[in-house]
Amino acid sequence: STNGILFDSGSANIQPQSMGIIRQISQVLQQEAMMNLMIEGHTDSDGDDASNMDLSKRRADAVRNALVDIYNVADSRLQTSGKGESEPVGDNGTADGKAQNRRVVFKKV
């Protein structure tokens, strides 16, 4: 799994500095023709559970759409899911921790 695609709080817009990681993922997918990925979206703890579940799914979808639209990855190779705030990797009590939690994770499927 990879963690490095960043989002602003409450947003599914991919931060520009994260596009290099999406390009790297597309290159791996080009080299590994049989590899399929699950893209999991995650949020920090701001907002309620239901809106965070929706936001996390929209984050995963934004990454999938970038891979499909910019790098021509077949969308049949990409699944998305939203985990909301249920799997934090950082401390939601700090700004840095919240930033770490606003992420997507790639898993081979």
C-alpha positions as CSV (number, residue, x, y, z in Angstrom):
1,S,0.0,0.0,0.0
2,T,1.1,3.6,-0.6
3,N,0.2,6.7,1.3
4,G,1.2,10.0,-0.2
5,I,-1.8,11.4,-2.1
6,L,-2.9,14.4,-0.1
7,F,-6.2,16.3,0.1
8,D,-7.3,19.5,1.8
9,S,-9.7,19.1,4.7
10,G,-13.2,18.4,3.5
11,S,-12.2,18.2,-0.1
12,A,-11.8,15.4,-2.7
13,N,-9.5,17.6,-4.8
14,I,-6.1,16.0,-5.2
15,Q,-3.3,18.4,-4.2
16,P,-1.1,19.1,-7.2
17,Q,2.1,17.8,-5.5
18,S,0.4,14.4,-5.3
19,M,0.1,14.0,-9.1
20,G,3.6,12.5,-9.3
21,I,2.5,9.6,-7.2
22,I,-0.5,9.0,-9.4
23,R,1.9,9.0,-12.4
24,Q,4.1,6.4,-10.6
25,I,1.1,4.2,-9.9
26,S,0.1,4.4,-13.6
27,Q,3.6,3.3,-14.6
28,V,3.4,0.3,-12.3
29,L,0.1,-0.6,-13.8
30,Q,1.5,-0.4,-17.3
31,Q,4.4,-2.7,-16.3
32,E,2.2,-5.2,-14.4
33,A,-0.6,-5.8,-16.9
34,M,-2.4,-8.3,-14.6
35,M,-2.4,-6.1,-11.5
36,N,-5.7,-4.7,-10.3
37,L,-6.0,-2.2,-7.5
38,M,-8.4,-1.3,-4.7
39,I,-8.2,2.4,-4.0
40,E,-9.3,3.2,-0.5
41,G,-10.2,6.7,0.6
42,H,-9.8,7.9,4.1
43,T,-10.6,11.1,6.1
44,D,-9.7,12.9,9.3
45,S,-12.2,13.0,12.1
46,D,-13.7,16.4,11.2
47,G,-17.4,16.2,10.3
48,D,-19.8,13.4,10.9
49,D,-19.4,9.7,10.0
50,A,-21.8,9.7,7.1
51,S,-20.3,12.7,5.3
52,N,-16.8,11.3,5.9
53,M,-17.8,8.0,4.4
54,D,-19.1,9.9,1.3
55,L,-16.0,12.1,1.2
56,S,-13.6,9.2,1.5
57,K,-15.3,7.4,-1.5
58,R,-15.1,10.6,-3.5
59,R,-11.4,10.8,-2.8
60,A,-10.9,7.3,-4.0
61,D,-13.0,8.0,-7.1
62,A,-10.9,11.2,-7.8
63,V,-7.7,9.1,-7.9
64,R,-9.3,6.5,-10.1
65,N,-10.6,9.2,-12.4
66,A,-7.1,10.7,-12.7
67,L,-5.6,7.3,-13.5
68,V,-8.3,6.6,-16.1
69,D,-8.5,10.1,-17.7
70,I,-4.9,11.3,-17.6
71,Y,-3.0,8.0,-17.8
72,N,-5.5,5.8,-19.8
73,V,-5.6,3.0,-17.2
74,A,-8.6,0.7,-17.9
75,D,-11.1,1.5,-15.2
76,S,-12.0,-2.2,-15.0
77,R,-8.6,-2.6,-13.2
78,L,-9.5,-0.2,-10.5
79,Q,-12.0,-0.6,-7.6
80,T,-12.7,2.1,-5.1
81,S,-14.0,2.1,-1.5
82,G,-14.5,4.7,1.2
83,K,-13.4,4.0,4.8
84,G,-14.3,7.4,6.3
85,E,-12.5,8.1,9.5
86,S,-12.5,4.5,10.6
87,E,-8.8,3.7,10.1
88,P,-6.6,6.6,11.2
89,V,-2.9,6.4,10.8
90,G,-2.2,9.7,12.6
91,D,-3.5,11.5,15.7
92,N,-6.7,13.4,14.9
93,G,-5.9,15.7,17.8
94,T,-3.1,17.4,15.8
95,A,-3.1,19.2,12.4
96,D,-0.2,16.9,11.2
97,G,-2.1,13.8,12.2
98,K,-5.3,14.9,10.5
99,A,-3.3,15.6,7.3
100,Q,-1.9,12.1,7.5
101,N,-5.4,10.7,7.8
102,R,-6.7,12.5,4.7
103,R,-5.3,10.0,2.2
104,V,-5.9,7.1,-0.2
105,V,-4.3,3.7,0.1
106,F,-3.6,1.4,-2.8
107,K,-4.0,-2.4,-2.3
108,K,-3.5,-5.2,-4.9
109,V,-6.6,-7.2,-5.5
